[in-house]
């Protein structure tokens, strides 16, 4: 099982880019059960529950793919998808909507 917390900790200080508009999201720090993410609209950062990232990772591991939509991933789905796409073995299918697949 992939740990969202451990993966996010490895990305602190890094930019991840959304899959459609390629906007950077900088992972600033982990605070409790949240990851603090800087965007162009929120340069000082906004919290995102780590559980949202873990839920997406769990779907990817269970189903071999996850759809990157607000319906599937929630309000911060673009960020969550950007993080999930950085996992080892993950790749993005250039479909509409985007899907992240896992090489098995």
N, CA and C of each residue as an Amber inpcrd file, in Angstrom:
protein
   312
   0.8400000  -1.1910000   0.0000000   0.0000000   0.0000000   0.0000000
   0.8770000   1.2440000   0.0000000   0.5810000   2.1420000  -0.8950000
   1.3390000   3.3920000  -0.9910000   0.8040000   4.3790000   0.0400000
   1.7090000   5.0010000   0.7750000   1.3460000   5.9970000   1.7770000
   1.3660000   7.3890000   1.1570000   0.2090000   8.0550000   1.1560000
   0.1320000   9.4220000   0.6420000   1.0340000  10.3430000   1.4560000
   1.0200000  10.1830000   2.7710000   1.8340000  11.0450000   3.6320000
   3.3130000  10.9230000   3.2700000   3.8020000   9.7060000   3.1530000
   5.2190000   9.5030000   2.8420000   5.5470000  10.0740000   1.4680000
   4.6590000   9.8750000   0.5060000   4.9170000  10.4040000  -0.8370000
   4.9180000  11.9300000  -0.8170000   3.9490000  12.5210000  -0.1440000
   3.9010000  13.9840000  -0.0600000   5.1250000  14.5340000   0.6750000
   5.5690000  13.8560000   1.7260000   6.7710000  14.3020000   2.4400000
   7.9750000  14.3260000   1.5060000   8.0400000  13.3720000   0.5820000
   9.1600000  13.3330000  -0.3660000   9.0700000  14.4580000  -1.3940000
   7.8920000  15.0670000  -1.5260000   7.6890000  16.1350000  -2.5080000
   7.7310000  17.5430000  -1.9080000   7.9050000  17.6640000  -0.5950000
   7.9410000  18.9870000   0.0310000   9.0360000  19.8250000  -0.6250000
   8.6800000  21.0420000  -1.0120000   9.6050000  21.9380000  -1.6970000
   9.5880000  21.7930000  -3.2020000   8.8220000  20.8410000  -3.7070000
   8.7560000  20.5880000  -5.1530000   7.4730000  21.1390000  -5.7470000
   7.5140000  21.3600000  -7.0540000   6.3230000  21.7200000  -7.8070000
   5.7660000  20.4750000  -8.4720000   4.4490000  20.3480000  -8.4490000
   3.7550000  19.3570000  -9.2560000   2.8390000  20.1500000 -10.1700000
   2.6870000  19.6950000 -11.3960000   1.9180000  20.4420000 -12.3900000
   0.6050000  19.7410000 -12.6900000  -0.4720000  20.5370000 -12.7230000
  -1.7670000  19.9690000 -13.0500000  -1.7170000  19.3660000 -14.4480000
  -2.5810000  18.4010000 -14.6960000  -2.4920000  17.6010000 -15.9110000
  -3.0670000  18.2760000 -17.1430000  -3.9710000  19.2200000 -16.9880000
  -4.5660000  19.8460000 -18.1670000  -4.0120000  21.2360000 -18.4440000
  -3.9320000  22.0440000 -17.4220000  -3.4510000  23.4190000 -17.6340000
  -1.9810000  23.5810000 -17.2580000  -1.3970000  22.5510000 -16.7170000
   0.0290000  22.5210000 -16.3580000   0.4190000  23.6410000 -15.3980000
  -0.5120000  24.0160000 -14.5330000  -0.2180000  25.0520000 -13.5470000
   0.5640000  24.4480000 -12.3860000   1.6010000  25.1550000 -11.9310000
   2.3940000  24.6090000 -10.8280000   1.6840000  24.7280000  -9.4790000
   1.8290000  23.7080000  -8.6920000   1.3810000  23.6750000  -7.2950000
   2.6140000  23.2980000  -6.4840000   3.0850000  24.1980000  -5.6280000
   4.2680000  23.9100000  -4.8120000   3.8190000  23.3350000  -3.4740000
   4.4070000  22.2160000  -3.1330000   4.1120000  21.5860000  -1.8510000
   5.0310000  22.2200000  -0.8190000   4.4280000  23.0250000   0.0750000
   5.2110000  23.7960000   1.0410000   5.5940000  22.9950000   2.2760000
   4.6180000  22.2770000   2.8550000   4.8890000  21.5580000   4.1040000
   3.6990000  20.6560000   4.4400000   3.9560000  19.7940000   5.3940000
   2.9190000  18.9450000   5.9650000   2.6020000  19.5160000   7.3430000
   1.3300000  19.7070000   7.6340000   0.8870000  20.1820000   8.9490000
  -0.2120000  19.2480000   9.4310000   0.1020000  18.4040000  10.3710000
  -0.8930000  17.4660000  10.8800000  -1.3720000  16.5320000   9.7810000
  -2.6670000  16.5450000   9.5380000  -3.2690000  15.6820000   8.5260000
  -3.4820000  16.3940000   7.2010000  -2.7740000  17.5100000   6.9980000
  -2.9430000  18.2900000   5.7700000  -1.5940000  18.5890000   5.1220000
  -1.6450000  18.7740000   3.8200000  -0.4890000  19.2440000   3.0680000
  -0.8030000  20.6870000   2.6770000   0.1510000  21.5700000   2.8360000
  -0.0500000  22.9830000   2.5060000   0.5380000  23.2190000   1.1230000
  -0.3210000  23.7400000   0.2240000   0.0010000  23.8440000  -1.1980000
  -0.1080000  25.2930000  -1.6570000   0.9360000  25.7710000  -2.3000000
   0.9700000  27.1140000  -2.8660000   0.5750000  27.0570000  -4.3370000
  -0.2890000  27.9940000  -4.7420000  -0.6760000  28.1300000  -6.1470000
  -0.5500000  29.6000000  -6.5360000  -0.7750000  29.8960000  -7.7930000
  -0.7570000  31.2880000  -8.2390000  -1.7900000  32.1270000  -7.5140000
  -2.9340000  31.5380000  -7.1910000  -3.9960000  32.2600000  -6.4930000
  -3.7690000  32.3310000  -4.9890000  -3.0100000  31.3760000  -4.4510000
  -2.7530000  31.3120000  -3.0080000  -1.2660000  31.0740000  -2.7600000
  -0.4240000  32.0890000  -3.0110000   1.0200000  31.8880000  -2.8900000
   1.4910000  31.5200000  -1.4810000   0.7540000  31.9210000  -0.4470000
   1.1730000  31.5650000   0.9130000   0.6990000  30.1620000   1.2990000
  -0.1190000  29.5620000   0.4760000  -0.5250000  28.1760000   0.6710000
  -1.9050000  27.9980000   1.2500000  -2.5200000  26.9000000   0.8570000
  -3.8220000  26.4800000   1.3760000  -3.7260000  25.0120000   1.7580000
  -4.4060000  24.6200000   2.8370000  -4.3390000  23.2220000   3.2600000
  -5.2320000  22.3180000   2.4010000  -4.7400000  21.1200000   2.1610000
  -5.4880000  20.0730000   1.4730000  -5.3760000  18.8210000   2.3440000
  -6.4950000  18.1920000   2.6710000  -6.4130000  16.9790000   3.4890000
  -5.6030000  15.8760000   2.7950000  -4.6710000  15.3080000   3.5210000
  -3.8780000  14.1930000   2.9880000  -4.8020000  13.0250000   2.6530000
  -5.8940000  12.8930000   3.3720000  -6.8530000  11.8140000   3.1170000
  -7.3780000  11.8580000   1.6850000  -7.5100000  13.0470000   1.1010000
  -7.9920000  13.1470000  -0.2860000  -6.9840000  12.5100000  -1.2430000
  -5.7080000  12.7370000  -0.9720000  -4.6590000  12.1350000  -1.8100000
  -4.6360000  10.6220000  -1.5880000  -4.7640000  10.2070000  -0.3300000
  -4.7600000   8.7740000  -0.0330000  -5.9420000   8.0760000  -0.7060000
  -7.1050000   8.6980000  -0.6930000  -8.2790000   8.0990000  -1.3390000
  -8.0170000   7.8600000  -2.8230000  -7.4130000   8.8360000  -3.4980000
  -7.1050000   8.6940000  -4.9310000  -6.0740000   7.5950000  -5.1640000
  -5.0670000   7.5310000  -4.3040000  -4.0470000   6.4770000  -4.4200000
  -4.6930000   5.1080000  -4.2160000  -5.5950000   5.0150000  -3.2510000
  -6.2690000   3.7390000  -2.9930000  -7.0760000   3.2800000  -4.2100000
  -7.7710000   4.2100000  -4.8660000  -8.5200000   3.8680000  -6.0860000
  -7.5590000   3.4050000  -7.1740000  -6.4580000   4.1230000  -7.3420000
  -5.4670000   3.7560000  -8.3550000  -4.9250000   2.3500000  -8.0970000
  -4.5890000   2.0680000  -6.8520000  -4.0680000   0.7380000  -6.5210000
  -5.1210000  -0.3530000  -6.7080000  -6.3640000  -0.0700000  -6.3400000
  -7.4310000  -1.0680000  -6.4260000  -7.8720000  -1.3250000  -7.8690000
  -8.0690000  -0.2200000  -8.6290000  -8.6600000  -0.3350000  -9.9660000
  -7.6440000  -0.2580000 -11.1020000  -6.4230000   0.1750000 -10.7830000
  -5.4100000   0.3290000 -11.8210000  -5.5120000   1.6450000 -12.5640000
  -6.5080000   2.4520000 -12.2140000  -6.6710000   3.7740000 -12.8310000
  -7.5580000   4.6450000 -11.9480000  -7.4150000   5.9440000 -12.1450000
  -8.2700000   6.9090000 -11.4570000  -8.5210000   8.0610000 -12.4260000
  -9.7600000   8.5030000 -12.4690000 -10.1620000   9.6200000 -13.3290000
  -9.8670000  10.9250000 -12.6030000  -9.3020000  11.8810000 -13.3260000
  -8.9590000  13.1700000 -12.7240000 -10.0680000  14.1600000 -13.0500000
 -11.0990000  14.1340000 -12.1930000 -12.2340000  15.0510000 -12.3040000
 -12.6190000  15.5070000 -10.9070000 -13.3520000  16.5880000 -10.8330000
 -13.8590000  17.0570000  -9.5500000 -14.8050000  16.0130000  -8.9630000
 -15.5850000  15.3740000  -9.8140000 -16.5260000  14.3560000  -9.3330000
 -15.7880000  13.1820000  -8.6800000 -14.6820000  12.7730000  -9.2600000
 -13.9340000  11.6250000  -8.7400000 -13.0000000  11.9960000  -7.5950000
 -12.3810000  13.1830000  -7.6700000 -11.3240000  13.5300000  -6.7130000
 -11.6410000  14.7090000  -5.8010000 -12.7550000  15.3810000  -6.0170000
 -13.1320000  16.4830000  -5.1410000 -12.6300000  17.8370000  -5.6070000
 -12.8900000  18.8230000  -4.7510000 -12.6060000  20.2340000  -5.0550000
 -11.1620000  20.4910000  -5.4830000 -10.2060000  19.8540000  -4.8650000
  -8.7940000  20.0390000  -5.2210000  -8.2920000  18.8960000  -6.1010000
  -9.1710000  18.3970000  -6.9610000  -8.8600000  17.2520000  -7.8060000
  -7.6710000  17.4530000  -8.7220000  -7.4720000  18.6760000  -9.2200000
  -6.3300000  18.9270000 -10.1110000  -5.0180000  18.7180000  -9.3570000
  -4.9600000  19.2150000  -8.1190000  -3.7580000  19.0110000  -7.3040000
  -3.5930000  17.5350000  -6.9530000  -4.6710000  16.9060000  -6.5040000
  -4.5990000  15.4940000  -6.1290000  -4.1130000  14.6640000  -7.3160000
  -4.6770000  14.9150000  -8.4950000  -4.2430000  14.2010000  -9.6930000
  -2.7830000  14.4500000 -10.0160000  -2.3260000  15.6880000  -9.8400000
  -0.9260000  16.0180000 -10.1090000   0.0050000  15.2180000  -9.1990000
  -0.3830000  15.0680000  -7.9320000   0.4320000  14.2920000  -6.9990000
   0.4160000  12.8140000  -7.3720000  -0.7670000  12.2800000  -7.6410000
  -0.8870000  10.8580000  -7.9630000  -0.0760000  10.5280000  -9.2200000
  -0.0350000  11.4510000 -10.1690000   0.7180000  11.2290000 -11.4130000
   2.2210000  11.1190000 -11.1740000   2.7060000  11.5760000 -10.0040000
   4.1410000  11.4890000  -9.7140000   4.5360000  10.1700000  -9.0640000
   3.5800000   9.3100000  -8.8000000   3.8970000   8.0220000  -8.1760000
   4.6920000   7.1350000  -9.1270000   5.6020000   6.3350000  -8.6040000
   6.3230000   5.3800000  -9.4550000   5.3380000   4.4390000 -10.1510000
   5.5060000   4.2700000 -11.4490000   4.6420000   3.3820000 -12.2230000
   3.3680000   4.0270000 -12.7270000   3.0950000   5.2590000 -12.3110000
   1.8920000   5.9530000 -12.7750000   2.1820000   6.6620000 -14.0940000
   1.1790000   6.6950000 -14.9690000   1.2870000   7.4600000 -16.2020000
  -0.0800000   8.0360000 -16.5420000  -0.0710000   9.1130000 -17.3050000
  -1.2950000   9.8340000 -17.6380000  -1.7570000   9.4360000 -19.0290000
  -3.0090000   9.0250000 -19.1160000  -3.6340000   8.7530000 -20.4110000
  -4.1720000  10.0810000 -20.9350000  -3.8340000  10.4590000 -22.1610000
  -4.2780000  11.7470000 -22.7040000  -5.7260000  11.6870000 -23.2020000
  -6.6250000  11.2870000 -22.3140000  -8.0350000  11.2070000 -22.6450000
  -8.7510000  12.4150000 -22.0610000 -10.0110000  12.5610000 -22.3980000
 -10.8350000  13.5910000 -21.7780000 -11.9940000  12.8840000 -21.1140000
 -12.1010000  12.9170000 -19.8010000 -11.1540000  13.5280000 -18.8680000
  -9.8780000  12.6950000 -18.7460000  -8.8610000  13.3160000 -18.1970000
  -7.5890000  12.6270000 -17.9870000  -7.7760000  11.4570000 -17.0270000
  -6.9850000  10.4320000 -17.2540000  -6.9530000   9.2770000 -16.3580000
  -5.4890000   8.9920000 -16.0300000  -5.2700000   8.6160000 -14.7920000
  -3.9440000   8.1710000 -14.3740000  -4.0250000   6.6600000 -14.2790000
  -3.1170000   6.0000000 -14.9430000  -3.0660000   4.5500000 -14.9780000
  -1.8290000   4.0900000 -14.2040000  -1.8610000   2.8400000 -13.7620000
  -0.7380000   2.2630000 -13.0210000  -0.1930000   1.0830000 -13.7920000
   1.1050000   1.1460000 -14.0870000   1.7580000   0.0040000 -14.7270000
   1.8710000  -1.1080000 -13.7000000   1.4660000  -2.2840000 -14.0790000
   1.5020000  -3.4160000 -13.1410000   2.5350000  -4.4030000 -13.5740000
